[in-house]
Amino acid sequence: MSTPSTTAQHDVDLAHARWRKSSYSGGANDCVEVAELSEHAAVRDSKDIGRRPLLFSKAAMHALVSGIARGPLGERWG
């Protein structure tokens, strides 16, 4: 019997992560930044880049972005 593999947040190398933020943010430094990694997506707050980012599987990140693109989340889940 096999067990699913999981990657602990501290096992992911972020040294070469290329962080991006929305072009809509302009010069503001109060944004969410995203880095696409080999098997994950990392998300961090641009005001607190020293804090460890959140990690999502690519499938989870796709679901999150798709949900946001469909419209206000609060209206569907609230």
Residue, then its C-alpha position, 0 to 999 in steps of 0.5 A: m500500500s502506498t501513501p500519497s507524498t506530501t511536501a512540507q513547506h520547509d522542504v521547498d526551495l524558494a531561493h530562485a523563486r521569481w515573484r510576480k504581482s499584478s500590473y494593476s497594483g502599480g507602484a503600491n507595495d500592498c499586494v499579493e505576490v505569486a511564484e510558480l515553482s516546479e510542483h507548487a505555487a507560492v503566495r506571499d504578502s509583498k509587505d512581509i516578504g520575510r515571512r514564509p509564503l503559503l504553498f499550494s498545489k498547482a491544482a489548488m492554485h488553479a481552482l482558487v484563481s478560477g473561483i476568483a475570476r468567476g466573481p465575488l466569492g462571498e456571494r457564492w459562499g456567504 
